[in-house]
Amino acid sequence: MGTCFSSVGCLGKSSAAKGLEWATIEGSPIDANQIDHRTEQSPGEVTLGGKTMQFGVVGFRGFYPDEPYKENQDKFAVVLPSEWDDQSTAMFGVFDGHGSMGDKCADFAMKQMSSRLPVALKGKTSISSDVRECKSATKSCFVGINQDLHKHPRVDDTLSGTTAICVVVVSGDDGSRRLMSANVGDSRAIIVFKDSNGNFKFKPLSVDQTPYRQDERIRIREAGGRVLNVNQLEGHEPIHDNWNVNLGNEVDEYGDPPRVWRQDQKAPGTAFTRSIGDSVAEELGVFAEPEFDVHAVNDNDMLLIVASDGVWEFLTNETVKSLALSASSCQDAAIILWQQSFKEWTSKEYRTDDITVIVVDLNDTYASKRNVSESTAVVVTKTAGTSAELGSMSTQQHKGQSRRGSTKMEVNTGSFAKETNATRRGSLQ
């Protein structure tokens, strides 16, 4: 599911001492033991330039009643200074795979990014460095990993791939810190901060790259792709271009997002416009060039939150901010965000997506609460299991009409998939 690249920074401990209260969810289709078996938690800390920051991580393998053995396609990485050979730099990353080999694609991207990005950015991450050099080297790293995934002898990325969002944290000799986010896809990062009036606010460090964005739709069409939702593709809805959902500030309750298609085939159907992998979609403009945001950390910044769309599918940035601030620690915040995301999925769908969230305390936000309440900050560091857990809810018991695959690439590509798989080199053995 994920990796903390340091034996010192991740402070995992057994959850047995405090039981499974954190995993006891009213109305859940699976019980607390099954939830625990599917969950990985990796709290820890990182020290940059003399400043120690706590972080919490939760990774949950989604519940699919029709695919009880489905692998977790989310991966995360926490790359600490010891792995950068630079005591001033760290990285937090989330990778959300999709397609039949999404778990392999996400795992490949996570491991490659964690090892190659520190090399690509060597000597370029100091506060005084030109951020343009840092962006250029990071872009080359993303694109290079994408190209290498296309050539992988055992991973077929024809109709599979992964999102990738990486936030690099750099500390200067004077204690100043800078964040640089690099993003492809619809995972997301935000900062929670306090404004001059003492109000809690959020700032996005990324903007989802989906066909909801007009600039991305234009780019896809110029590359030869079509942008339609499934209902339009099947002739059940008039063709239009009125996609006005502002993801982050609102959620897509309809659940039939605009997707990228070939002109003459019902494929590939991606609900994102940038990714690593997805070689067919890349022909239509779905490429691996990241978008960047650079933020100078100040004393009013509180939390960094990085998560897969298992969180963002039903929770706005504002809701995530409020939930995180209600917590007593980073790990507590990560658990609370998982809990609410899980509840949203099980109340709206017959299944849940994989859910991954990282919460980083930038300025001792939880320090006053740390010794007061550890009520839900139960920790277990392990790999989520893959045993069958059918639970109590079947597809026939879905709470309402099924949404059209949310933002995942779960549409039926039918004969196209069979055609490409028949001629594709080196599928996984």
Secondary structure as UniProt FT lines:
FT   STRAND          2..5
FT   TURN            7..9
FT   HELIX           16..18
FT   TURN            19..20
FT   HELIX           21..23
FT   TURN            26..27
FT   HELIX           32..37
FT   STRAND          39..41
FT   STRAND          44..48
FT   TURN            49..50
FT   STRAND          51..60
FT   TURN            65..66
FT   TURN            68..69
FT   STRAND          74..79
FT   HELIX           81..84
FT   TURN            87..88
FT   STRAND          89..98
FT   TURN            100..101
FT   HELIX           102..120
FT   TURN            121..124
FT   TURN            127..128
FT   HELIX           131..150
FT   TURN            153..154
FT   STRAND          161..162
FT   STRAND          164..171
FT   TURN            173..174
FT   STRAND          177..184
FT   STRAND          188..194
FT   TURN            196..197
FT   STRAND          200..204
FT   TURN            211..212
FT   HELIX           214..222
FT   TURN            223..224
FT   STRAND          226..228
FT   HELIX           230..233
FT   TURN            234..235
FT   TURN            248..249
FT   STRAND          259..261
FT   STRAND          268..270
FT   STRAND          276..277
FT   HELIX           279..282
FT   TURN            283..285
FT   STRAND          291..297
FT   TURN            299..300
FT   STRAND          301..307
FT   HELIX           309..312
FT   TURN            313..314
FT   HELIX           317..325
FT   HELIX           330..348
FT   STRAND          355..361
FT   TURN            365..366
FT   HELIX           367..369
FT   TURN            370..372
FT   HELIX           395..397
FT   TURN            406..407
FT   HELIX           414..423
//
